[in-house]
Every structure is written in structure tokens, then in C-alpha cells.
């Protein structure tokens, strides 16, 4: 392993411009894309239902009918953690967002409804408590835990990290850990530099403390902790590589705030695809990669993956610094299914 050709995955650009492009991309400027942001205090579960050319659907006005529909279609529910967002590809059409949110602070689940119109140039929508469905008397419509079955997951992405106590660390780094490989990306090239020339280590979340990864039935869950606060601009990278070459895929977790996307970079595509979401505290983040969002182009490449390289990158005025942290094989990742507490 003499070099890491990671520049292919978007790091040959000026990092300030690259970060802006990610923000714009997931701000929803692309026609036919919808970005749903969750600003409630819980996990948002929802369905997007076409409202037709007339923009009318009975589920938007009949609370009991809406509850029954959610109960019958619980397997189709999508979800977004609090303070995070999800980009979905939809045909231009008015939609009804029908759902609810689950919070440990509430014994019941407030019902939500929101009309998502087709608005080229403004397809980003925030769901908040203002979208809670109220009865004619002004009371919140509620679902109760015994009313609806939630999708079973081994880890709940809720910024509480309680589920991770039962999962051992895949990788753990001491406080005096020094990366063996450091790269600087600028002007379309990747240059290997000595660690002494790096300017950002161990700040901005570069000095990783530990990594936990778990494979579930329908996705992959991960948790990263660091010795320094994670800052906007830092990205955690996982390069999914076949044993025969240094080609493959890249998973990026860009720190954009308290929550954001998990991106999949595919060499044949110009832009990344969102395949999951994460939530972040100062020193720790957790995220879920969902199989339902994987594009068809990724399937043949994923079948050949045998090992994973992990790194962290940070933009500077002189270029992007990237620190190689560790590697592991897929067989190292534990597999577990079940229900989170």
C-alpha cells in the first residue's frame, strides 16, 4: 500500500468550494429532489404520499383514516433523526408528508402532516412541532406505542448512545496515536507529507478515540468518538476496497452541524448519493447506513469489497489534510439483529 488515491472522491477541489457544494446539493437545489429536515425533538417517521394533480387526498383531513394508514404501512416508514435531514428523489408533484415522531420525553407519538408542494428552486422542507396535527378542539392527535409497530433495529440513532453500551469497539486509539500516512490534496493532486508538516492534528475531531460498527438486517450502524470536538468541515472517510486493487467506493460522513447525511461516492457518478443519516455531539457521532438507499450502480462494486480503510480529512487554506487512521476487513464487523431498548 504505497499510496491512497483518495483524491478521486471530491477532494481535488478547493475544500471551501467543495463544502459549499455539499451544502447546496443537500439544500435541495436539484429539480425532482426533496430534502426533508427534522427539527422535532424526536425521530421522525413518515411516508410521502402523492396528492395528485388536484392536490387533494382524504388522508390529509381524516385523522382516524391517517392513523389506520400508518398502522397498515409501518414497514414502508422512512425515518430521520432529530436535527438531521434526508434527501429523497421524487417526481415533481405535491406530496402529503404523513407521520409522527418518537421521543423518550413523550409517552405518545404526536401525529404530523405537512403538504409538500412542487416548488422548483425551493424543495427543502422543515418538519417541526408546527406540523403536529390538531383536532377541532385544538388537542394534538396522538399514536400510542401499542397502536403501531415500529421497524425493529439493533441501534436507535437518537444522539443518546445508550444502545452502544453492549457493542465492543472495532478500533480504539490511544491518546498518543500518530497517523502513519498523511496526505495533502490540492490542485488535483494528492501529496504524501510528513506528520510534522500537518497543521490540523489533533484538533477538529481528527484524533479519533474509538470506532464501533454493527451490521443489522437492513443496514450498518456506526459510532465514532474523538478526543477533540468535531467541527464543521471535518469528514470521516471509509474506503470500501476489493482485494485486487485500490479502486472501489467511498463512504463520507461530513460534519455539517448536529446532524447530516452519510454519503456514498461512486467513481462512475459525479456527485455522491445519500445512503444514511447521522447525529453528532461535540465528541461523538452515530449514524445509520440504510440498504434501501443504495443505488443500483453500487451493487456490483459492493459485492467485491473485502477491506475498509478509515481516514479523516480537514480543509485548510493550503489544501485538504487527510490522515490515514486504520484498516479492517468486513469479517471484523459484528452482526446483530433485534430491538433497541
C-alpha positions in Angstrom: 0.0 0.0 0.0 2.2 2.8 -1.3 -0.4 5.4 -1.9 -4.1 6.2 -1.2 -5.7 7.7 -4.3 -8.5 9.3 -2.3 -8.5 12.5 -4.4 -10.9 10.9 -6.8 -13.7 11.3 -4.3 -14.2 15.1 -4.4 -11.0 16.2 -2.6 -9.2 17.5 -5.7 -11.4 20.6 -5.4 -10.8 23.6 -3.2 -12.3 22.4 0.1 -14.1 25.6 0.8 -15.9 25.3 -2.5 -16.4 21.6 -2.0 -18.1 22.1 1.3 -20.3 24.8 -0.1 -21.3 22.4 -2.9 -22.3 19.7 -0.5 -24.4 22.2 1.5 -26.1 23.4 -1.7 -26.5 19.9 -3.0 -28.3 18.8 0.2 -30.1 22.1 0.4 -32.2 20.7 -2.4 -31.4 22.8 -5.5 -31.9 19.9 -7.8 -35.3 19.7 -9.5 -37.0 16.5 -8.6 -35.2 16.1 -5.3 -36.8 16.8 -1.9 -34.9 17.4 1.3 -36.8 16.8 4.5 -35.3 18.3 7.6 -36.4 17.1 11.1 -36.4 19.8 13.7 -38.7 18.0 16.2 -37.3 16.6 19.4 -37.6 13.0 18.4 -37.1 10.6 15.5 -39.4 11.5 12.6 -41.2 8.5 11.0 -43.0 9.4 7.8 -44.5 8.5 4.4 -44.6 10.7 1.4 -47.9 10.2 -0.4 -48.7 11.8 -3.9 -51.7 14.2 -3.7 -52.4 14.1 -7.4 -53.0 17.0 -9.8 -55.8 18.4 -7.7 -53.6 18.4 -4.6 -56.2 16.6 -2.5 -56.2 13.4 -0.5 -58.6 12.2 2.2 -55.7 11.2 4.5 -54.9 14.9 4.8 -58.2 15.7 6.5 -59.3 12.5 8.3 -57.2 11.8 11.4 -58.5 8.3 12.1 -58.0 7.3 8.5 -54.5 8.6 8.6 -53.7 6.6 11.8 -55.1 3.5 10.2 -53.0 4.0 7.1 -49.8 4.4 9.1 -50.5 1.3 11.1 -51.0 -0.7 7.8 -47.9 0.7 6.1 -45.4 0.7 9.0 -42.9 -1.4 7.0 -42.7 1.5 4.5 -41.9 4.2 7.0 -38.8 6.3 6.4 -37.1 8.0 9.4 -34.9 11.0 10.1 -33.2 11.6 13.5 -33.7 14.9 15.2 -31.6 17.8 13.8 -30.8 15.8 10.7 -32.2 15.6 7.1 -32.8 13.2 4.3 -32.7 13.8 0.5 -35.2 11.7 -1.4 -35.7 11.5 -5.2 -39.3 12.1 -6.1 -41.1 13.1 -9.3 -42.3 16.7 -9.2 -45.7 16.5 -7.6 -47.5 17.8 -4.5 -47.0 15.3 -1.6 -48.6 14.8 1.8 -46.0 14.0 4.4 -47.8 11.9 6.9 -46.1 10.6 10.0 -45.2 11.1 13.7 -42.2 11.5 15.9 -40.9 9.3 18.7 -39.2 10.9 21.7 -38.1 9.5 25.1 -39.6 12.6 26.6 -43.1 11.7 25.4 -45.2 8.6 26.2 -47.2 9.0 22.9 -46.3 9.9 19.4 -47.6 13.2 18.0 -49.2 12.8 14.6 -47.7 15.0 11.8 -49.0 16.2 8.5 -47.5 18.6 6.0 -48.2 19.5 2.4 -45.0 19.3 0.3 -45.7 21.3 -2.9 -43.7 21.0 -6.1 -41.6 24.2 -5.9 -38.5 24.2 -8.2 -35.7 26.2 -6.6 -37.2 25.7 -3.1 -37.6 22.0 -2.4 -36.2 21.9 1.1 -38.8 21.4 3.9 -38.5 21.5 7.6 -40.8 19.4 9.8 -41.4 20.8 13.3 -43.9 20.9 16.1 -45.8 23.4 14.0 -46.8 20.5 11.8 -48.4 18.5 14.6 -52.0 17.5 13.6 -54.5 19.0 16.0 -58.1 18.1 16.5 -61.0 20.6 16.0 -60.8 21.2 19.7 -57.1 22.1 19.5 -55.7 18.9 21.0 -52.8 17.0 19.5 -53.7 13.8 17.6 -51.6 11.0 19.1 -50.5 7.5 18.3 -49.6 5.3 21.2 -46.8 2.6 21.4 -49.4 -0.1 21.4 -51.2 1.4 18.3 -48.4 0.9 15.8 -45.4 -1.4 15.3 -42.1 0.4 14.6 -39.4 -1.1 12.4 -37.1 -3.2 14.6 -33.5 -2.0 14.7 -30.5 -3.0 16.9 -29.4 0.6 17.3 -31.6 3.7 17.5 -29.9 6.8 16.1 -31.1 9.4 18.6 -28.0 11.1 20.0 -28.3 9.2 23.3 -25.9 6.4 22.6 -27.5 4.0 25.1 -27.7 1.1 22.6 -23.9 1.2 22.0 -23.0 0.1 25.6 -23.5 -3.5 24.5 -21.3 -3.2 21.4 -17.5 -3.6 21.6 -15.1 -1.2 19.9 -13.9 -2.3 16.5 -11.0 0.1 16.7 -9.6 2.0 19.7 -6.8 4.7 19.5 -4.6 5.8 22.4 -4.1 9.5 23.1 -0.6 9.4 21.7 -1.6 7.7 18.4 0.2 9.2 15.4 -1.1 8.5 11.9 1.4 6.7 9.7 0.2 8.3 6.5 -0.8 12.0 5.9 -1.8 13.4 2.6 -2.4 16.9 1.3 -4.9 17.3 -1.5 -4.6 20.4 -3.6 -4.7 21.4 -7.3 -6.0 18.0 -8.3 -3.1 16.0 -6.8 -2.5 14.1 -3.6 0.8 14.6 -2.0 2.1 12.5 0.9 3.6 14.7 3.6 5.3 14.1 6.9 3.2 14.2 10.1 5.3 17.1 11.4 4.0 19.3 8.5 0.3 18.7 9.3 -1.5 21.6 10.8 -4.8 20.3 12.0 -4.0 17.2 14.0 -5.3 16.6 16.7 -7.9 19.3 16.5 -11.3 19.5 14.8 -12.1 15.8 15.6 -9.2 14.4 13.7 -7.8 12.5 16.7 -10.3 9.6 16.8 -10.7 7.8 20.1 -12.8 4.9 19.0 -14.9 3.3 16.3 -17.9 0.9 16.7 -19.6 -0.7 13.8 -22.6 -3.1 13.7 -24.3 -4.9 10.8 -28.0 -5.2 11.1 -30.5 -6.9 8.8 -31.2 -3.9 6.6 -28.3 -1.6 7.3 -25.0 -0.7 9.0 -24.6 1.3 12.2 -21.5 3.1 13.3 -20.3 5.3 16.2 -17.2 7.5 16.2 -15.8 9.2 19.2 -12.9 11.7 19.2 -10.5 13.4 21.7 -11.2 16.8 20.2 -14.5 18.5 19.3 -15.8 17.6 15.8 -16.0 20.8 13.8 -17.8 21.7 10.6 -15.6 20.9 7.6 -14.2 17.7 9.0 -15.1 14.5 7.1 -14.7 10.9 8.2 -14.0 8.5 5.3 -14.4 4.8 4.8 -12.9 3.4 1.6 -14.6 0.1 0.6 -11.9 -1.7 -1.4 -11.7 -5.0 -3.3 -8.7 -7.2 -2.5 -7.4 -7.0 -6.1 -6.9 -3.2 -6.4 -7.1 0.2 -4.7 -10.4 1.1 -6.6 -13.8 0.9 -5.0 -16.3 3.1 -3.2 -16.0 5.7 -0.5 -18.4 6.5 2.3 -18.1 10.0 3.7 -19.6 11.5 6.9 -19.2 15.3 6.5 -19.7 17.3 9.7 -22.2 19.9 8.8 -23.7 20.5 12.3 -25.7 18.5 14.8 -26.9 16.1 12.1 -26.4 15.4 8.4 -26.0 13.0 5.6 -23.9 9.9 5.1 -22.7 9.9 1.5 -21.7 7.2 -0.9 -19.2 8.2 -3.6 -19.2 6.0 -6.7 -16.4 6.5 -9.3 -18.9 6.5 -12.2 -21.1 9.2 -10.7 -20.2 12.9 -10.5 -22.0 13.5 -7.2 -22.4 11.5 -4.0 -25.6 9.7 -3.1 -27.1 10.0 0.4 -27.4 6.5 1.9 -28.0 7.4 5.5 -28.1 10.0 8.3 -26.1 10.8 11.4 -26.4 12.9 14.5 -23.5 14.4 16.3 -22.5 15.8 19.7 -19.2 17.6 20.3 -17.1 14.5 20.8 -19.2 11.7 19.3 -21.5 10.8 16.4 -23.7 7.9 15.5 -25.2 7.0 12.1 -27.1 4.5 10.1 -26.5 3.4 6.5 -29.6 2.0 5.0 -29.7 -0.6 2.2 -32.9 1.0 0.9 -31.0 4.0 -0.4 -28.2 2.2 -2.2 -28.2 2.9 -5.9 -28.0 0.1 -8.4 -24.6 1.2 -9.6 -23.1 0.3 -6.2 -24.3 -3.3 -6.2 -21.5 -4.9 -8.3 -18.8 -2.9 -6.5 -20.1 -3.8 -3.0 -20.0 -7.5 -3.9 -16.2 -7.3 -4.3 -15.4 -5.3 -1.2 -13.1 -7.2 1.2 -11.5 -4.5 3.3 -12.0 -1.0 4.6 -9.6 1.9 5.1 -10.6 4.7 7.5 -9.3 8.2 7.4 -10.3 11.8 8.4 -9.9 14.9 6.4 -9.9 18.6 7.2 -9.9 21.6 4.9 -7.1 24.2 5.3 -6.1 27.3 3.4 -3.4 25.3 1.6 -5.4 22.3 0.8 -7.1 19.3 2.4 -5.2 17.4 5.0 -6.1 13.7 5.2 -5.0 11.4 8.0 -5.0 7.6 7.4 -6.2 6.0 10.7 -6.7 2.3 10.3 -8.0 -0.6 8.2 -10.1 -3.7 8.8 -11.8 -6.5 6.9 -15.5 -6.9 6.7 -15.4 -10.1 8.8 -14.3 -7.9 11.7 -17.7 -6.2 11.8 -20.1 -7.9 14.2 -23.6 -8.8 13.0 -26.6 -8.4 15.3 -30.4 -8.1 14.9 -33.0 -7.3 17.5 -34.9 -4.4 19.1 -33.2 -1.5 20.7 -34.2 -0.8 24.3 
